[in-house]
Amino acid sequence: MENHWQYNILKGLSWLVCRLPYKIILLIGAFIGPLYSVVGKKQKLRALKNIKIGLNTTDEEGNALLNKLFKNLGRSVLEIFYMPNLTKEFIFEHIELQGKENLDQALAEDKGVIVLTAHVGNWEWMGATLAAHGYQSTTIVKKQPNAQFTRLLNEYREMVGMEVFARGGSEMVRAAKALKKKKLLGFLADQDGYIHGLPVEFLGQESSAVVGPATFAQKFQSPVVPIFASRKPEGGHIVHILPVLHYEDTGNPDLDMYRLTEATVKVTENFIKEHPDEWLWFQHRWNTKLDEIIDIDKKLAIRELAHEK
């Protein structure tokens, strides 16, 4: 296999990390994380700009937040390599599940559950935690820039009990079948929705919002449950399961789709504001401009209608 040596190096690094105590990898991650800001200057500048707009901060406050973010990012990267150690016993000891009743309520509707999440905290460990608690969990993912890292990551996701579907093509059909089987279907929905998205303001800037969760909710009448992870100061994580969202059919599908999509954006935005040093502020979330969105005039008219009192 092409570049198989890269996979072997990643596996070897993972083996080494797994030999260390959990508290030690957190210390190492916090040390090496900020080093990325030295080589990733463009990303740091982009993140600072977005933080200043989204949180209305000064340069000094933004840089302080970024330093915490890179420390957390370093911890999360090493935690990914540590995933072979994620036994149920380890998860139950280090990861707290809050709001379980919200997920159980959604599952009781017997229509599967769409999990809305974001690149905040350690979302990989969040999925592992749901699986460890007995929830049949699946996720729609996109390929990483490095194919061998994608291979390792998907291998570890499946190792901890996740079922993985690639974005697009026949895999989306498999994802729909999983939802029909009453499983959890996870969406990382804090990304740019590109030309097919909906115009929803996000963290102080106009954006194209991902419509995947609302589309599946409309098609299958499945409840949407926002679930996010945050890091405990002493180590470990909290998985926050928030109240259920629903697609409400008023007879105007365009308006109903917009309302649910906006609701998913707002709940994500609120969680990020509560945990600002754990979200990837440097991602290209606002790349698509409003005039690039297909049928933008129609979609803006729908937005105006949704905001009428």
N, C-alpha and C positions, 0 to 999 in steps of 0.2 A: 504494500500500500504506500502511496506517495506520502513522503514526510512522516513515515511511521516513527522515525527516530524522535520527532518532536513529542509524539504521544508517550514514548518510553521515558523521555526526560520528565514530562509532567507526572507520569505515574511514579517515577522515582522520587520526585520532589514530594508528592503526596505521601509516599511511604515514610519519608523522613519526618514530615510534619506530624503524621499519625503516631510517631514514636514519642512525641513530646506531650507533657501535661497541657491541658486546655488553657490554663492560666498563662503558661509560657507563650503559647502561640498568639494570645491576645496582646501580650507585651511586644512581641516581635512585630506583629502586624501594625501596632500603633507606631512603631519606630520606622518601619519601611514605607508605610502609607504616604506620609508627607513628602517622601523623596520623589513620588510621581509628579508632584506639582512643579518640581524643578525641570523635569523633561517635558512635561505637558503644559507649557506656558500658555498656549492658545486656549486649551481647555479651561485653565484657571481664570484667564481673562473673561472668557465667555460665561463661566459660572458666576464670577463677581458681578458682571453686568446684570445677569438674571436675578441674582440675590438682591441687588440694590433696587431693582424694579419690583420684584415680587414681595419683598419684606420691608421696603422703604428704609433701608439701612445706609449707614455711611461706609466709606471704603474700609475704615478700621474695623467696624463691626462685621462687615462682609468677609474680610480676610481672617478674622478670628473664627468665624463660623466655618470657613473653608478649611482651616487647619484641623478643626474637629472632624469635618467631613472626610478628609483624606486619612486621618487616623482610623476612622470607622471603616473606610473602604479597605484599608490594609488589613484590618481584622477580618473583614468579610471574605477577602480573597483567600487568606490562610484557612478560614473556616470551611471554604469550599474544598480545599485539599484535605481537610480533616473529616470529610463526610463519611469515609468508611468506618469511622468510630461512632457514627450516630445510631447506636442501639436504642431500643425503647427505654431502657433504664437511664441512659445518658440524657435522652430527650426529656423524660419526665423529671429528671433532676434539675436540668438547666433551662428548660423552656416552659413558660407559663402560658396556658390557654385561657384567655378571657372572653366571655360572651358566647360560650358554647351553646347556650340556649337559643341564640339567634340562628345559628346554623341548623340546629335540630328542628327549629320551627320551619325553616325553609325546606328541609328535607321531608318534613311531614306533608308538604303539599304534593309530593310524589310526582314531580315533574323535572327531576334533576335540579342541580344548582349551578348557577354561573357565579364563579368567584372573581370578584373585581380586586385586583391588587396592583402594585406599582413597584418601581425600583427604589424602594425605601427599606431601610434595615437590611436584614439578610433574608431575602425572599425565597432563597433556595431552602434554608432551614425551616422557613414557614411551611413550605409544601411537605417537607419531611415530617414535621410535627403533626399536620393534619392526617397524613397517612398512618403515623404511629398511633393515633387515637382511633383508628379504625375507619376513617372516612376514605371511600374509594376516590382517589384524587387523580385528575388528569390535567395537563396543561398544554397550551399552545405556545410554542416558542419559535424564535427566529434563529438562524444560524449565526454563530459568532464569526468575527473576521478570520479567526484561525480555525480551520476545519478540525484539527486534532484536539483543540481545546473544546470545541463543540462535542466531539466524540466522547471525551472524558466526562464532560458535564452531563450529557445525556445518560451515560453509563451510571454515573453516581445518582442521578435523579431516579432512574429505574431501580437502583440498588436500595434506595430508601422507600420504595413503594409507589413512586409516581409513574403514571403512564404518560408518555410524551408524544405530542403531535407537532410536526413541523407546520409552519404557516403556509397556507396556499395548497392548491392541488387536491389530490385524493385524500390527503391527511385530514382535510377539513371535513370530509364526509365521515371519516372515522371518528372525528371529534363530535359530530352531530349524533352519531350512533351511541357514543359513550353517554351523552346527555340523555338520550332516550332510555338508556339503561339505569337512569337515576343516579349517575355519578356526579362528582364535582368537576366542572370544567373551568380551568383557571385562565384568566386573561391579564397580562401585564398591559394595562390600558393607559399608561401615562406617557405614551409616545406620540409622535406626530402622526396625525391621521391622513396626511398627504392630500391629494386632490379629491379624494372621495369622502373626506371627513366633513364634520359639521362645524360652523363657526361658533366656538364657545370661548369666552375669555378665560385664561388660566394664569394665575399668579401675576396679574397685572398687565398681561399682554394678550392681544388677539391671537387665536390659535386655531388650528384644524384638529378637532377632537376625533379620536378613534370611535367608530360606531359598532365594533364587533360585539360587545356585551349587549347593547340594545337590540342589535339585529337578531342575535340568538334568543334573547328574551321575547322578542316579538314573535318569532317563528315557532318557538316551543312553549311559550307561556311560562317559562322557567323564572323563578325568583333570582334576583341578583343580590349576592351577599358580599359587601366590602370586607376584605380581610387584609390586614397589614401587619408587618413586624416592626418592633422597635427594640433597641438594645438596652439591657439593664446595665447600670453603672458598674455593678460588681462582676459583670460577666454573665453570659446567657442572654435570653431574649424573652419578650412578651409577644404573643400572637393575639392581636386585637380583632375580634369578630364583631362587626358593627351591625346595627339594625338592617333588616331586609329592605331592598328596593324592588318595586314591581313595574312592569310595563302596564300602563293603564290605557285600555282601549276606549277612546272617546268617539271613534268613527273617523278620525282624521289621522291616518297613520304617519304622515310627515310630522305633524305637530307632536304626536305621542312619542315618536322616535327622538325628536329633539329634546323633549322634556326629560326622558330617561337618560339620554346621553349627557345632558347638562347636569343632572343629578349625580351621575357617576363622576363627572369632572369635579364638581364642588366638594363631594365627600373626600375625594383624593386630595384636593387642594387643602382642605381643612386639616387632614392628617399630616400633610407635609409641613404646614405652618406650626403644628404642635411638635414636630420632630424635624426641624429644618436642617440639622447637621447629619441627617441620615438619607437624604434624597440626592440623586445625581443631578445637580444643578447644571452641569456642563453638557448634558445630552442635547441633541438637536431637536428640542421639543417644539420650537417655534419656527422651524424652517419654512413651512408652507405659508405663503401670504394669502390673505383673503381672496384677492383677485385671481389666484391660481386654483381655487376650489371650484369644482364643476357645479354649475347651476347656482353660483353664489348669490345672485339677486333673489332667486326663489328662496334659498336657505336663510338669507337675512330677513326676508319678509316673514318666514316662519318663526325666526327668533323674536322678531318684534311682536308677533302674535302671542308667543309663549310668555312674553314679559308683560302683556297687558293685564291690568288688574280688574 
